[in-house]
Amino acid sequence: MTTLTYLSADSGASYYVFVYKYADPRMDETGSEYDVAGGLEAMMNGMVNNSKNGRLISSRKTNLLNKDALQYEIEVGNERLDGVLLMNENRIYNIMVDYFSAASPKPDFELFVNNFELR
């Protein structure tokens, strides 16, 4: 697996796009062998379980760019991770905003996600 990370930050928030590219041909959303929903949920649970004091606040299935996706909110201490996971071919994308819970104003997660494009 190859991981690519894209980051931008402004006062109080960091905006990330993580791209996880799998070499194994079975790890492809276009094939019938891979359980996309299960893979996205496992990745989200890994973020929660690998963070000290990580707690899943909410998650829900959604659709982004005509792809099945999983939107989540995770709390780690006084930090919030708001994100969405989706799979395109052999890549899982984690589009995420990381900010402190007390941030004012709250980062515009929807604006960030809605400006994302697959290329």
C-alpha positions as CSV (number, residue, x, y, z in Angstrom):
1,M,0.0,0.0,0.0
2,T,1.2,3.5,-0.8
3,T,-0.1,6.5,1.2
4,L,-0.2,10.0,-0.1
5,T,-1.0,12.9,2.2
6,Y,-2.2,16.4,1.2
7,L,-2.4,19.0,4.0
8,S,-3.5,22.6,4.2
9,A,-4.0,24.6,7.4
10,D,-5.4,27.8,8.6
11,S,-6.0,29.3,12.0
12,G,-7.4,26.5,14.2
13,A,-7.9,23.8,11.6
14,S,-6.0,21.4,9.4
15,Y,-7.5,20.0,6.2
16,Y,-6.3,16.6,5.0
17,V,-6.7,14.3,2.1
18,F,-5.1,10.9,2.7
19,V,-5.0,8.6,-0.4
20,Y,-4.3,4.9,0.3
21,K,-3.4,3.1,-2.9
22,Y,-3.6,-0.7,-2.8
23,A,-1.4,-2.9,-5.1
24,D,-3.5,-6.0,-4.4
25,P,-5.9,-6.4,-7.4
26,R,-8.6,-7.7,-5.0
27,M,-8.6,-4.4,-3.2
28,D,-10.7,-2.6,-5.9
29,E,-14.2,-1.3,-5.7
30,T,-14.9,-2.2,-9.3
31,G,-14.5,-5.9,-8.5
32,S,-17.0,-8.2,-6.9
33,E,-14.5,-9.6,-4.3
34,Y,-14.1,-6.4,-2.2
35,D,-16.6,-5.3,0.5
36,V,-16.3,-1.5,0.1
37,A,-18.6,-0.7,3.0
38,G,-16.8,-3.1,5.3
39,G,-13.4,-1.7,4.3
40,L,-14.4,1.9,4.9
41,E,-15.9,1.0,8.3
42,A,-12.7,-0.9,9.3
43,M,-10.6,2.1,8.4
44,M,-12.7,4.4,10.5
45,N,-12.7,2.0,13.4
46,G,-8.9,1.8,13.1
47,M,-8.6,5.6,13.5
48,V,-10.7,5.4,16.7
49,N,-9.0,2.4,18.2
50,N,-5.5,3.6,17.4
51,S,-6.0,7.0,19.1
52,K,-5.6,7.2,22.8
53,N,-8.9,8.4,24.2
54,G,-10.5,8.1,20.7
55,R,-14.3,8.1,20.7
56,L,-16.6,7.7,17.7
57,I,-19.3,10.4,18.0
58,S,-21.2,9.5,14.8
59,S,-20.9,7.8,11.5
60,R,-23.4,7.4,8.6
61,K,-23.4,6.0,5.1
62,T,-23.6,8.7,2.5
63,N,-22.8,9.3,-1.2
64,L,-20.0,11.5,-2.5
65,L,-19.1,11.9,-6.2
66,N,-21.4,9.0,-7.0
67,K,-19.5,6.7,-4.7
68,D,-20.7,5.0,-1.5
69,A,-19.0,6.8,1.3
70,L,-18.9,6.8,5.1
71,Q,-19.0,10.2,7.0
72,Y,-17.7,10.3,10.5
73,E,-17.1,12.4,13.6
74,I,-14.4,11.3,16.0
75,E,-13.3,12.9,19.2
76,V,-9.7,12.5,20.6
77,G,-9.3,14.4,23.8
78,N,-10.2,18.1,22.9
79,E,-9.7,17.5,19.2
80,R,-12.3,16.7,16.6
81,L,-11.8,14.8,13.4
82,D,-14.7,15.3,10.9
83,G,-14.2,13.3,7.7
84,V,-15.5,11.2,4.9
85,L,-14.1,8.0,3.5
86,L,-14.7,6.8,0.0
87,M,-13.2,4.3,-2.4
88,N,-12.4,4.9,-6.1
89,E,-11.0,1.9,-7.9
90,N,-8.0,0.7,-5.8
91,R,-7.8,3.9,-3.7
92,I,-9.4,4.8,-0.4
93,Y,-9.7,8.6,0.2
94,N,-9.9,10.0,3.7
95,I,-11.0,13.7,3.4
96,M,-10.8,15.1,6.9
97,V,-10.7,18.3,9.0
98,D,-8.8,18.2,12.3
99,Y,-9.6,21.0,14.8
100,F,-9.9,21.7,18.5
101,S,-13.4,21.3,19.9
102,A,-13.5,24.8,21.2
103,A,-12.6,26.3,17.8
104,S,-14.7,29.3,16.9
105,P,-15.9,29.5,14.3
106,K,-16.1,25.8,13.5
107,P,-14.4,24.8,10.3
108,D,-16.6,24.5,7.2
109,F,-16.3,20.8,6.7
110,E,-19.1,20.6,4.1
111,L,-17.5,23.3,2.0
112,F,-14.1,21.4,2.1
113,V,-15.7,18.1,1.1
114,N,-18.0,19.5,-1.5
115,N,-14.9,21.0,-3.3
116,F,-13.2,17.7,-3.5
117,E,-12.7,16.1,-7.0
118,L,-11.4,12.8,-8.1
119,R,-8.7,13.1,-10.8
